[in-house]
Amino acid sequence: MEDVDIYSLLRIILKKLEGTSVVWRVDGSANLRLQGVDVRVRDLDIKTNVFGLRVFKKALRDYLVTEGFKDEVQGDVVAFSIDGFPVEVINNKYNMLHRVKKISLQGMVLPVLPLREAREFYVALGREKTVQVIDRYISVTSF
């Protein structure tokens, strides 16, 4: 997925969420990409809570694909396809919704997981290659 596609998806999502009080955050590889880390984005992962799952499901009902418990993330997932790109909205015990950083990109204010906390998450998952990519990015941008 190219950056322009990520931004296009996020614009649609932000528009559909207007007027709601849902708490959410961009997660996964899209989170890293939005913060400048050079990773490939295959889908858009969003973390939220139980209330957020209901809000997303209603707001994005025209894009709904499936919903249910997903063992891989140990939580509830509502899956959408927006302009042909997979979007997963996830509620699990690893939400870390108290750790949110707001960034401004292309006229949007987006909630993301700060890179250092994202790194902790990937360490816990044993995703060493992703940890190394984050470490390289942090060391280059920390000057």
DANOR-V968637 format. One line per field, one symbol per residue. ss: DSSP state (A for helix, B for strand, O for the rest). psi: psi as a letter, one per 20 degrees, with the letter a starting at -180 (. if undefined). burial: b if it has 24 or more other ideal C-beta (glycine too) atoms within 12 Angstrom, else e. Layout:
# DANOR-V968637
ss = ???
psi = ???
burial = ???
This chain:
# DANOR-V968637
ss = OOAAAAAAAAAAAAAAAOOOOOOBBBBAAAAAAAOOOOOOOOOBBBBBOAAAAAAAAAAOAAABBBBBBBAAAOBBBBBBBBOOBBBBBBBBOOOOOOOOBBBBBOOBBBBBOOAAAAAAAAAAAOOAAAAAAAAAAAAAAOO
psi = pqghgghgghggggghipirkqprqpabhhggghjipnqpohroppqaagghgggggghkhijpgrqapohhjlapppprookipppppporikgliinpppqppljqopprpqhhhgggghghikmhgggggggggghhij.
burial = beeeebbebbebbbebbeeeebbbbbbbbbbbbbbebebebebbbbbbbeebbebbbebbeebeeeeeeeeebebbbbbbebeebbbbbbbbebbbbebbeeeebeeeebbbbbbebbbebbeeeeeeebbebbeeeeeeeee
